[in-house]
Structures are given as structure tokens and as C-alpha cells.
Amino acid sequence: RQNHRVRIVASCEVHIDIYNFLIIESNQKPNMKSTSFHLFSLSQESGRAAAKYFVNNHPKFFTKDFAEPHIPCLMPETVTLCLEEVSEEALKERIQLRKVTAAVDMFDQLQQTGTAVSMKTIHNLLDLICLYCDKEPFPEEEPQTEETEQKRRTGQVHRASNYLKLTWKENNNAERIFNTLPERDTRCYSALIRGMVKHGAHAKAFSLYTDLLNNRMTADVHIFNALILAAPDVREVHMEKWDLITELLKQMNEQKIRPNLQTFNNVLKALRRSGLYVRTQAVQVLNEMKAVGIGKAEDTHSLTHAPLWFEENNTVMLQEVISELQGTSFTCRDPHDCEFFPSWKMFLKLLRYLELGYRVHSLLEVGENWRLLGDNYHQGIYYGRFFHLLCTMEHLEEVLKWYRLLVPSRYYLNHQSLRTLLQALDTESRLDLLPTIWKDMKTMALDNNSDLLDELLRLMTREEHSAEVQDSFADCVLDINKAFDSKPNLEWSTSGLTDATTLLLRASRTQKAWEMLQLFKSKNRVPCEVLLNSFLTACHAEANKQRAVELVQLSAAFYLPSTARLAQRVQAEFDLTEEQRSVMLNDSRFSINICMPTDHCVTSALCWSKQI
């Protein structure tokens, strides 16, 4: 991507140095002066994925092992089939390499030749087919583009792998092989039931479970875990969903199957989709966990307390939960555990519990709890919510302390969080810090939003400051103007141009303000009378008669009703030369009658009538 594209030279003399080049190329850090960290992260992942793809698909060029001792992860992975004969070993190889179609074909050939296949291999084959829904798996290291990454972050990415749960077909290879087995044990049923639940065939999974019971067989814990997760999808009424879950738990007890941690995690997941009233059963689930001696609070933190988040008024319980978790080192045992910190911060953000927010954040400092923040996306969610809570509830000095601590080492601001910070500065009347924020905006490539830049200029113009602050504001205006010139997607608004010109006038940069004023016409914007009067005041302070005349001409070019009043001020406050009077008099857009003050004309030395 951009300066970090992977360059692969097709040559017969490919050497392992290419692999080293790809790895180094993907880890080179670009100039972050104005480059988005997001693009840099994507370029790193693209480089690593391309290096791995090239090495794994062309292993013959990477047979030399220079590392001492041997480093397996730097050597090519085995991704091609080596055994071609019809045998169980060849079937195992295809299963290990996750070649679904090839494994099914090899199994069929073994059946046709009458070769016996061990039950363990059949179990692995059914697991493979059910896991990928009788399809070839998608590449795990699929290179991402900026567009797909953005859609993934907003929850709108649509990939074929996301729809596998809808593609379980009747009598697919898993069902066909299952039906041809002379003996079917619980492990075979378990593979199919879990596959059906994973890929959306929930009713069929319960039907197969009934068939297992009719055959006087006992289920295993994995079957019950899958069925509990599917329970909300086979019942419509919320209480019926809970009744089905409790029935499954009773059957586990009757069949003397001990639940595990995943069992209770799945119960809590199901409760999240079972209505507000049913979610109150979460406490009962926790008590049941303690009764059977499974897990601790830190083992199921993300899902254990999720049902309680909707009890917005139950602050006492929230404080008790946080106190129970205080000083606990968490263990990640569920794929959703990385949602714990972002989810808690979302809840505390909505309810504005600042003290609890600090206590939740302190959990990150215990042991390796920071690992439960998840990937960069989930980390951004957590720190974004924490920063929003600080900006809305904390004193500004404390907000700035956290800002310097988190940005940009841990958290990259987005447009929404930046608006929240600007509101905090406005509330505390610390607008003198806006130039520092603007520098950070440029560093983090946040200078690409017209509305955000307009908001920044509006705050700078809100009130007048010391000469030093006004001078720094003017520097920001010039930088912002460069941003508008260099980014085609940015478009000046009338308010933005007005604020920018006003700031330049306050800093006594009249020439730059005049150049900014010219943008009104080129951008099809109309200046207001207040701005023109402010500019005329600056011209009077500098005794710049020529600029004052040009200002009147500019106003006349827009056919503004205030042009007459502006011309009166010029005539009254400036000692115009005959040439300057002539320029105003001969302008084709209006006519000017100039007279000397007399007894009959005491209000003005200039009588104005506009002709369009």
C-alpha cells in the first residue's frame, strides 16, 4: 500500500532474501507527519500477508535454513498434498490441510475399495466438513483493503464467510457420510449438531438430538452447549426460550453430564437475546456456577455481567460487581472476552459513572488484563468511550492529563472524540489550547472534515484573546487554508471563511485577510456586513486608503445592500484622492454623487444610489 507496497520480482534465482525483504518492508514505519496510522497498520498487515502467501505457495525457493537454532515459523508451511495413493494416511493428510473437497473424495474412494477407516479419522472428517459447512475454507490471512477495513469497523462488511451460517444444505456430504456409517456414536452426532447450530440449521439440530435420544444414546457436553446457544432461535416467546434452556440443563443433570465453563457462557449469551425480564436470570446462573464449583468471576467477565447492564438504576449491584473484580487478573477463555472492557465503558458512558469508569480502567493495570482489550478495533472502542466519559464528566486539567497519556500512543482520535474534546475546551474556557489540538489533528490526519474545521474556527473566533494567542490562531488559519487547497474533498463554507478572515484581522494580518476575502467570490460565498466593517476598521487603523476603496468595490461586486453604508464610512474616515474618488464614481455597477458638506447636506459627504 502506497510507499509500502510489496514488490515481488519474478526470477528463476529467487532467494530467501526476498522473504526477508518482504518482512522488513512490512515493518518499515512511514513518516507519520501527515499519514494516517490506520493506513500504516493496514500496510503492515498487507506486507506480512503477502510475504506469507509467497513463501507458502513457492516453498521450493525457501529450502535453505540459515537460522541456528532452527526457527519453524520462518520456514514455509506445508500447504500442498504429498500423498496421492488411496489410503487412510492420504485422507488424514487432506483433513490436516483442511482440504474439504479432497478429503470427501478420498473417503468415497476408500469406501468404494472397501478399505476400512478408523472411527477417529471419521470423527475428524465430520468435524472438518461441519466446521466449514461442506465448503473450502476461506484464507485466514486474507489481505484487507482500506474500504473493507472501514466497513468491518462500522459493522457493514459483507463477506461470503459471513453467510456460511445460512448455507447448511439438506443431505450435504456431512449428512450423507453420517447416514452411511454402520455405527454412529455420540461423537458423530456431536459433530453434526454443532455444525448445524454454527450454520443456522437450529431446528434440524434439535431434531437430530431427538434422534440421538431415541437411539438410547447419551449426549456429551458439546452437544448441550450448542443446543443452549441455539435455544433462542427455535422459540419466539422470551419465557419459552428460558424454559427450553432450563429443560436442557435438567437433561444434562439427568444424563449425569457435568457442565463446563462454556455451558454457562452460552447460557449467558442466550439470555442476552431473550428479553429484559429473562435477563434477570443471570444472577441465578451465577449462583448455579458457584454451586457446581465451575469457574470464577474473572473467567466469564464479559458475558456474566452483560445481562445486568440494562439495569440502569441498579448502581449498588454495579459497585458490588466492580468491587468483586478489583485486583483480579483475568483469563481469556471465550472469544467474546475481549468485549468486556469496551462493553463496560459503553454502559458507564451512557450512565456517566465517572468513579466506576476509573475503577474499571484500573483493572487494565492488573497482570495481563490489557490483553482482553482485543484487537486495534476493540481497543479504539474502549479508549474512545473512556475518553468521552472523561471529557463530559471530568475537570479539564484531568482530561488533558489523560489526553497526553493516551493520544496517540494508545488511542487515535476520531472525529467524534475530537468534537467531544473541543466541547470540553469550550466549556472550561480554555480555547487558547486550540492551536495545540490543531497540531495533533494534522498529525493524526483529522484535517479532512469540513464541519470539524468550521467548528475549530468558530471556537477560535468566539472571543478575543491576547496578541500572542491571536497570532497563534492566525497561524492555524493559514494551515487550515493549506489543508483546503490540498484536499479536493474539502469545501469552504461561508461561516468558515468569515471566521478565518476575522482571525487574520485580529492578528493584524491584513494582507492575508484580504487574500482570504477573495475566496468568497471564487467559492461562490457572500461576505456579511459585519466582516466588511471589521476589515474597513483594520484599513483605517493602517491608514490604507487604497484597500478601503477596493473593499467597497468588492462589496459592490456582490451587490450587497450594505455597500452604500460602507462607502459612506470610506468617504467619512479616509482622505481620498481624486483618482480614488474617480474609481468609485466610474464603477459601472453603481453611480456616486460626491459633494462637499453644506447646510443642506450635513449627514454625509457621499450620496449613494445603486443601479443594477
N, C-alpha and C positions, 0 to 999 in steps of 0.2 A: 504494500500500500504506500503510494506516494514515494518518499525517499527510502522506504524500507521494503520495496518490492523484492520478492525472491527471484534471483536470477539463476537459472539453471542452464549451463552450456552443454548442448548435446555434443558429445565427443566419445570416441572409442576409448580414450585414455582417461576415463572418469576415475577420480581418486577419492579417497576418504576425506581429502581436504575440502571437497565440496560440502560434505556433511558439516564439517567444522565451520565452513563459511556460512552455511545456512543458519546454524545455531548462533554464531556471532552476529550475523546480520539481523536476526530477530531480536537480539538483546541490546543492540545499539540504541541508546537513548537519544531522541531527537532534541533539537533546540526547542525548549518548552516556552520560549519567549512569547509566542502567539499561537502555538499549536495546541489543539485540544488534547488533553490527556486521554480522552476517550479514544481518539484515533490512534494514539500511540499504543494503547493497550491492545486494540484490535490488530495493529501491525505486528505486535509481538506474537499474538496467538496465531496469526496467519503464517508468520515465518516458521514457528515451531511445527504447525500442522503440515506445512509444505515440506519441511525437512523430513519429518517422519514418513510422510507419504512417499517421498522419493526413495528414501532408504529401504522401506519395506517392500516397495514394488520393483526395486532394482538391487536385490541383495548381492548379486554377483560382483558388483563393483565395490563392495564393502566387506570383503572377506578377511582383510588384514586386520589384526588386532594389535594396536600399538600400546594399549593400556596395560600397565602392570601395577597392581594385580588386575585381573580381568573384570571389566565392568559390563554386566549383561545388558543394562538398559541402553548402552551406546551401540550395541550390535543390532543388526536387522532382526525383526521378528519373523517367525515362520508363518507366512500367510498363504502359501501355495501348497497344494496337495502333493504328497510324495508317493503314497501307496495307491496303485491303480488296480491291483488284483481284488477280486471279490472275496472279502474276508471280514471278520468281525473287527480286526485291527484297523482295517481301512474305514469301517463305519465309525469307530472311536475317534480316528483322526479327523473325520469330517465333522463330528459332533464337537470336538475340541476347538476346531477352527470356525465353528458356527456357520457352516455351510448347510443351510436348511434343506434346500432342494437336493443337493448332492447326497446328504445323509439319508433322505427319504428314498431316493433312487437306489442307493446301496442296500438299504434294508429290504426293499422289494426284491432286489436280485438275490439276496440271501434267502428270502422266503421261497423264491422260485426254484432255487437249487436245493432246497430242503436243509439248509445249514441252520443249526440251532444258534440262537442268540441269547446270551445271558440276560437274566432279568435286570441286572444292574445297568447294562447297556440300553435296554428298552426304557428303563426309567429316565436315563439321561436323554434319550432321543425324544421322549414325550415332553420332557422339560424344555428342550430346545424348541420344538415345534410350537408348544403352547406359549412360551415366552415371546416369540416373535410372530405369533398368530399365523403360522404356516407361510411366512414370507421371509425373504432375505433381510437380515438386519441392516439398518442404516448405519453409515460410517459414524463412529463415535467422535472422531476428531474432524468433523465437517467444518471447513473454513467458513467464517462468517463475514458478511458484508456489513457496512455501516447501516444499511437500511434494515436488514434482518435483525441486527443487534438492537436498533432503536425500537423495532416492533416487539422484540422479546421483552424489552424493559417496560413497554406500555401494555404488555399482555395481549398484543394483537398479532403476533407472529403465527402464520399458518403453515405448518409443515406436514408432510404426509405422515410422519411418525406420530403426530398429534391425533390422528384419526384412526389409529390401529384399533382402539377400543370399539370402534363401530364396524369392524370388518370381520368379526368371527362368523364364518360361514357354516352352514349346515353340512354335515358329513365331510368336513375337511380331512386332511391327512391324519391329524391327531385322533379324530373320532374313528376314522377308518382303521387305523392301526390298533386302536383300543378295542374295537369290535372284533377284530380278527384274533386277538390274543386268546389262547386256550385257558389261561388262568389270569385273573385280574386281581391284584392285591390292592391294599389301601393306598399304596404309593402311586399306582396308576390312576386311581380315582383322584388323588390329591393333585396330580399334575394337570388333569383336565379341568377340575373345578377351579383351581387357581387361574388357569389360562382363560376360562370363560368369564370369571369375575374381572380380570385385568382388562379384557377386551369387550366388555359391555354386555355379555350374554348372561345377565344375572339370573333371570328366571330359569334358564337352562341349567345353570349351576345348581340351583336348589332342586331341580328335577333329578339331576344326576346324584345328588346327595340322598334323595329319597330312594333311588335305585340301590345305592350302597347299603342303606338300612334294610331294604327288602331282601338283600342277599345275606343278611345276618352278619354283616361286617361292621367293624368299629372304625370310626373316622380318626384322624390324627389332628393335632393342634393346628397345623397349617390349613386344613380344610375349614375348621371353625373360624380361624382368623379371617379367611377370605369371605366366608358367608356373612360374618358380622359386618364386614365392610360393605357388603352388597345389600344388607337388610334395608336401608332407607330407599333403595331403588325398586324394591318389589312391593312396597306398601305406600299408600298415598296419605293416610291419616297419620299424624305425628305420634299419637299414642300407640297406634298399631306398629309403628316402627320400633318403638321402645319395647313393646310386648314381644316382638319377634326376636329382638336382641336378648332379652331376658330368657326366652324359651331356649335359644341356642346355648346360653350359659348353663341353663339347667341340664340340657342334654350332655354338655361336657362333663358335668358333675356325675350324671348317671352312668356315662361311659368311662368314668374314672380317668379322664384326661385332664392333666394339670395345665391350667392356662399359663402363658408366659407374658413377658412384658409387651410383646406385640399385640397380644389379645386385648389388653386394656387400652393400648394406644388406639387400636382400631375401634373399640367401643367409644372412646372419646371423639375420634374422627366422625363416627356415625352420629353422635349426639350433636355435633356442630351443624348437621343437616336435618335435624329433627324438631325444629321449633323451639321457641323461647322456654315454654313450660318444661319440655322434656330435658332441656339443658341443665335444669336444676338437679338432675340425677347424677351430675358429675361428682358431687360430694359423696354420694353413695358408692360410686365406682371407686373413689379413692379409699374409702373405708374398707371396701372389699379387697382392694390390693393389699392394704396393711394386714387384713385378716389372714390372707393366704401367704403373706411374707414375700411378696414379689416386688422388687424394685424399691427405690426411694424417690423422694420428690424430685431430686435432680435428674433422674433417669427419664422422666416424661414431662419435663417442664413446659415445653411448647404446647403440647396438646392437653395436659392435665388442667391447665387454668384457662384455656381458650373459652370453654363454655361459661366461665364466670365473668368474662369481660363485659358481657351485656348487662350485668347487674350494676348499672351506673351509680346507684346510690349506696351500694354496699361497700363503703370506704373502709369499714372496720375489717372486713374479710380481706380486702386488698392489702392492708397493712400487715395483717397476720401472715398472709402468704409471703410477702416480701421479707418479713422478719424470719420466717422459717427457712427461706432460701439464703439469707445473709451469710456470707462467708463460705458458701458451698461451691465446690469445684464440680462442674457439670461433666457428664459423659454423654457424648453424642451417640445415640443408639437408634435413631429414627431419621429417615430422610428429611422430615419436616422440622427437625430440631433447630435448624438454622433460622426458623421463623420466630423463635422465642423473643429475642431482643427487639426486632422490628415490630412485632405484634404488640408487645407490652408498651413500647414507646408510642405506638399509634393510639392505644387506649388512653394512656396518660396525657397525650397531646390533646385529645378530644375533651378530656375531663379537666385538663390543666392542673394536674397534680405535680407541682414542681419538686416537692420534697421526695415523693416516691420516685420521680424521674431520676434524681440524683442517686437514690438507693439502688435502683435498677442498674444504673450506669456503673456503680461501684462493683457490681458483680463481674463486670468485664475484667477487673484487675485481679480477680482470684484465679490462681492456677492458669490453665489454658482455656478459660471460658471464651476468650476472644475468638477462638476457632468457630464458635457457634454463631458468629455473625454471618457466616456463609460467604458467598462469592461477592465480587465487587458490587453487583446489583443490590443484594440484600444489605451490604454494608452501607451503601448510599441511602437506602430507605431508613435504616436505623439512625444514622447520624443526621439525616435530614430532619427526621421527626424530633430528635433530641435538640437540634439547633433551633427548630421552630418553637419548641417549648421554652427554651431559654430566652429567645427574642421577645416572646409575648408575656413572660412571667417574671423574668429576672431583671435586676438593675443593669444598666448599660455597661458599667465597668466590668461586671462579671461576664456579660455577654462577649465583650471584646477579649477578655482573657481566654474564654473558650474558643473564640474565633481564631486567635493566634495559635492556639494549641491544635485545633482540628483542621484548619484550612491552610494549605491544600494537602497536607501530609496524609490525613485520614479521610477527609471529605472534600469533594469537589462541588462547589456551589452550583445550583441550577437557577433558572430564572425565578422560580417561586421562592426559594430560600433567600435569594438576593433581595427580592421585594420585601420580605419579612424583616431583613436586616435594615433596609432603608427606612422602613416604618419605625423600627426601634430607635434609629438615629434621630428621626424627626420628632418622636415623642419626647426624647430626652434633650432636644435642642442642641445636638452635637453635630450639626451639619458641617462644621469645619473639618470633620473627618472624611468627608465625601471624596476629596482627591485621593486619599489612600485607598478607599474602596474602588475607585475608578482604575487605579493601577492594577489591583487584583483582578478586576473584571477583564482587563486586557490580557493579563497573564493566563487566565482560565478561559479565554475565547468566549466571554459572555457579552462582547460588544457587538452582537449581531441581531439585536432585538430593538426595533424602533421604539416600541412602547416603553421598554425599560430605559432607554436613553432619554426619552422625553421625561420620564419620571425623575431621573437623575438631574436633568437640567431644571426641572420645576422646583426641586428641593433647593438647588443652589441659588435660585432666584427668589426664594421665599422671602428672605430678608437680607439686608446689607450687613456686611461684616467688616473687619479691619482690612486695611490696604493689603496686608500680606495674604490674608485668606482670599480676598477678591482676586489677587494676582494668580494664586494657585487655581482658582475657579476658571480664570481665563485660559490658563494652560490646558485645563481639562477640555474646555470648549474647542480649542484648536485641535486637540487629539480626537475629539468626537467628530469634528468635521472631516478629518482624515479618514476616520472609520466609515463615514457616509460615502466618501469619494471612492474608497477601495472596495466597498461591498455593494454590488448591484441590488441586492435584496432590501437594502435599507432605503427608506424614503422619508425626507424631511417633512414634518408636519408644521402647520402654522404656529402652534404653540411652541414647538421645539426651536424653530428659527427665531421667534420672538425672544424666548428665554436666552438663547445663545448670544444674540445681539446685545441684549440688556447686560449680560455678564461682561461682555467685552467693553461696553461703555463704562461700566462701573470700575473697571480696571484701567481706564483712560487709554484704551487701545482703539482709538477712533478709526484709524485706517483699517484695521482688521474688522471692526464693526461695520464699516462701510462695505467691505467685501462681502460680509455675511448678509448685508441688506440687499445686495444684488441678487442673492439666491432666491429671494421672494419671487421675482419675475421669472427666473429660469425654471423654478419649481412650481409655477402657477399657484403661488400663495400670495395673500394680500396682507400687508402690514397694518397694524392697528394705529390709531391716532396717538395713543399713549407712547408707543415706541418711537414714533416720529418726533414727538415733542421732546422725549428724552434725548434723542440724537441731536435735535436742534439746540438743546441746552448744552450738550457737550461741545458743539461747534461754537457756541457763544463763549464758553469757558476758554477755548483755544483761539478765539478771535478769527475763526476760519470762515470768512465771508463766502468764498467760492463754494465750499462744501455745503453751506446753508442754502445757496441758490440751487445747487444740484439736488439737494434734498427736496426742495419744492418741486423741481422738475420731476423727480421720481414719484412724488405723491400725485402730481398731475397725470403721470403716465398710467396710474391705477384708477384715475377718475374718482378719487376719494372726496367725499363731501367736506372733509376737514382741510382740504387744500387751501381754501380761502383763509381760514384762520391761521394756517401755517405761514402763508405768505404775509399776512399782517404782522406776525411776530418777526419775520425776517426784516421787513421794512422798518419796524419799530426798534429792533435791537441791534441792527447792523447798519454801518455807514456804507451803503452800496455805491459802487462806481457806476458811471453812466453805461459802461459796457454790460455790467451785470443787470442793471435795470432793463437794458435793451434786450438781453437774453430772455428775461421773464416776459417782457412786453411782446416779443415777436414769436413766442411759442404758439404754434398753430392749434394747440389743444385748449387754449383759453386766451382771453384778452384781458389786459390790465390797464387800468386808468390810474396814472400816478399824478398826484397833486401835492402841493405844499400845504401844510396845515393852515387853515384860515378860521375866521369866526364861524363860517358855515360848515367847516369840516374839522371838528375838534376831536372826534373819536379815533380817527385813524389817518395815517398818511397814505394809505393804499386802499383804493376802492376796487373791488374784485367782482368780476362777473364771468362765469364759466360758460363756454359754448362747446357742446359736443356735436 
